[in-house]
């Protein structure tokens, strides 16, 4: 029994796509976290109450 080249190619593309999506999601999560912290700390203290 042998694994076909097409199967290897399809799974490589799926794997690359998933890694790309997770990497973008993690970077966006970090970006919005940094932006929210900057906004929160720049806000005047009387608006936080």
C-alpha positions in Angstrom: 0.0 0.0 0.0 1.3 3.4 -0.9 0.1 7.0 -0.1 -0.8 8.9 -3.2 0.9 12.2 -4.0 -2.4 13.9 -4.3 -3.4 12.9 -0.8 -0.1 14.3 0.6 -0.6 17.5 -1.3 -4.2 18.0 -0.2 -3.3 17.4 3.5 -0.3 19.7 3.2 -2.5 22.5 1.9 -5.1 21.9 4.7 -2.4 21.9 7.3 -0.8 25.1 6.0 -4.2 26.7 5.9 -5.0 25.8 9.5 -1.6 27.0 10.7 -2.1 30.3 8.8 -5.6 30.8 10.3 -4.5 30.1 13.8 -1.4 32.4 13.5 -3.6 35.3 12.2 -6.1 34.7 15.0 -3.5 34.8 17.7 -1.9 37.9 16.2 -5.3 39.7 16.0 -6.0 38.7 19.6 -2.7 40.2 20.8 -3.2 43.3 18.7 -6.7 44.0 20.1 -5.5 43.2 23.6 -2.7 45.8 23.3 -5.1 48.3 21.7 -7.7 47.8 24.5 -5.1 48.2 27.2 -3.7 51.4 25.6 -7.3 52.8 25.4 -8.1 51.8 28.9 -5.0 53.4 30.5 -5.3 56.6 28.4 -8.9 57.1 29.6 -9.4 59.7 32.3 -10.0 58.2 35.7 -13.4 59.8 36.3 -14.8 57.9 33.3 -13.9 54.6 34.8 -16.3 54.9 37.7 
